[in-house]
Amino acid sequence: MLIAESELNRGQLLQEWESMSAGVRGLAERTRSFSSMASSAASLVTGLWRCRRGRSKPAAEKLSWIDTLLKYVRLAPSIGLAFRASADKEESK
């Protein structure tokens, strides 16, 4: 009788452990997803801030339109990579 009860308890413990493990994995995945989105947003804000920071200079110190264009072209790949990484992580779910 004790052996049967022990087996029942072991089975119940395994079910509870699997349920708890699934919950922890789900929480970890949501945390990674949020972290990825926050990182992408931070990269975007930082990039935009850096581009706009140069606009407060006096007219004599301002960049030409070609320099400004090149500045944005150099920034585009980093923003694209940040969003692509975020999208790849979302698709891999």
BELSUL-V915627 format. One record per run of one state. SS is the DSSP state (2 for helix, 1 for strand, 0 for the rest). FROM is the first residue (numbers start at 0). TO is the last residue. Records with the same first field share a line. If there is no record, write none. Layout:
SS->FROM-TO ; FROM-TO
This chain:
0->0-0 ; 56-57 ; 61-63 ; 91-92
2->1-55 ; 58-60 ; 64-90
